[in-house]
Amino acid sequence: MYQNKQAVKLILEDGSVFQGYAFGSKREVSGEVVFNTGMIGYPESLTDPSYRGQILIFTYPLIGNYGVPGYEKKDGLLKYFESDKIQVQGLVVTNCSENYSHWNAKKSLAQWMKEYDIPGIYGIDTRELTKKIRKKGTMLGKIVYDKEKIEFEDSNQRNLASEVSVKKPIIYKKGKRRVLVVDCGVKNNIIRSFLKRNITVIRVPWNYNFLEEKVDGIILSNGPGDPKKCRETIELVKKAFLKNIPILGICLGSQILGLAAGANTYKLKYGHRSQNQPCMEVGTNRCYITSQNHSYAIDSDTLPKDWREWFYNNNDKTNEGIIHISKPFFGVQFHPESSPGPDDAEFIFDIFLRAIR
């Protein structure tokens, strides 16, 4: 158990107050309060750009017990993280372990959070908090100390993808085949998944005009926030359809793909954030256990006639994938690259690579 006992509060927009203790950086923040039910993988989750603007609750009762790895790189990417920094606004846990034990650990979770000026609060009944969000839906919240100066802020009103995207193209050289990744907040393991398959990756900003690039396929990456804020990306994808080049959308990228096709998206009550979401492939009895992190979904009923639902969530029946009936365009709402979570869905990358041959 972390020994610091400095009082701090999590206040929700409905007036609920959860009293706890501070760890990490001492700073007041505001954001959308969401929960993740995963038991492991906090270094990967905290660096996932899809959490931009959010205060994250880990429902697993003990966080930090295996510490945080170092900053070793491979192929120009950090080996153990999903981006170059912690992306969440703040962190809420029941217990934060001050002592850690792991062969690869270099520092504690609290030390790491201080390094990136990220506040945390522990001693919270995360079960009660999660049940409230499940019942009422995702709410805005703020981590405050005594004077409560900070106001509630809805980060979904911003174009969050533009905040986490690279500012200029980056090339990761491998084999002769080349795929272009439209970076709306791409996780490092998506890039790693292609590099290990000997594919050169060209990573470009979210609004980069990629239409004249000579590549074998296009990846629309995961990322944070409302997909409808990515207007430039949506318009570029509409034009890319005319080229018949294979396109794979992942998470936010799948939503962008759906919007470009003419479908609609909507905000889920409390989203899907875990490593055990069951997804059914339409027309089969095959269920895949998947890693997920998203607030929005495609409305399957609005898909045009030349598109169909590919996967659906077996818990709430929401859309988990779309596919064109005759052209090489498809998207998945879950994360085939996992990190953290199971790799059941990694075959999606191989399907995509077969389409570009």
Secondary structure, DSSP 8 states (H G I E B T S, - for coil): ------EEEEEETTS-EEEEEEEE----EEEEEEEE--SS-HHHHHT-GGGTTEEEEE-SSEESTT-EE---EETTEESS-SSSS---SEEE-SEE-SS---TTEEE-HHHHHHHTT-EEEES--HHHHHHHHHHH--EEEEEE-SS-------GGGS-HHHHHS-SS-EEE--SS-EEEEEESS--HHHHHHHHTTT-EEEEEETT---TT---SEEEE---SS-GGG-HHHHHHHHHHHTTT--EEEETHHHHHHHHHHT-EEEEEEEEEEEEEEEEEETTSS-EEEEEEEEEEEEEGGG--TTEEEEEEETTT--EEEEEESSSSEEEESSBTT-SSS--GGGHHHHHHHHHT-
